[in-house]
Amino acid sequence: MSGPASLPWEVDCRTVKQKLDAGEAFLLLDCREKSEYDTVRIEGAMLLPMSELTTRVKEIEAHRNGPIVVHCHHGGRSMRVAQWLRQNGFAQAQSMAGGIHQWAEDIEPGMVKY
């Protein structure tokens, strides 16, 4: 039986790109800090820094029952954010493995790396 309970904690960059290209409805959440977001970002991602998550979580309340893919620089912060979101009722939260660095390697080779 599959469902949110069996949803993997991580999703790879190529799968996220396929979802974006297919126009799938999901929230792409960038949990890096604003200075990192200003340096380089994935088109369509919403910035919600991990440091502000607990005070701004109401901003993503509309996505509580839908898929959420969280990304950061390399995947550490996004995994913590995805875990926190699941613990707080966002059952379909996942972390994008490798973060924006992996995205730059696999999806947009010309993208700025830091």
C-alpha positions, 0 to 999 in steps of 0.5 A: 500500500502506498501513500504519504506514510510510505513517501520517501524522505528524499527526491532526486533533482531529475524527478523534481525537474520532471515534476516542474516540466510536467506542470505538477502542482507542488510547492518548491520550498527553498529553505536557504537564507535570503543572501543565498537565494539572492546569489542563485535560485531555482525558478519558481521556488518560494523562499522560506529560510529554515531560521524563519520556519517556525514563525512563518509556517502559516504562509505555507498552510495552504500546502498542508495536504499537498506535496512539498519539495524542500531544497537548500544548498546540499541537502542537510537543512532541507532534510531537517525542514522536511522532517519538521514539516512532517512532524507538524502535519505536512505529510508529503514534505520531501527533501531534494537530495543534493540541494541546489548544488546537485541541481546545478550539476545535473539540471542547469550546468551554467548555474552559479555554484557557491 
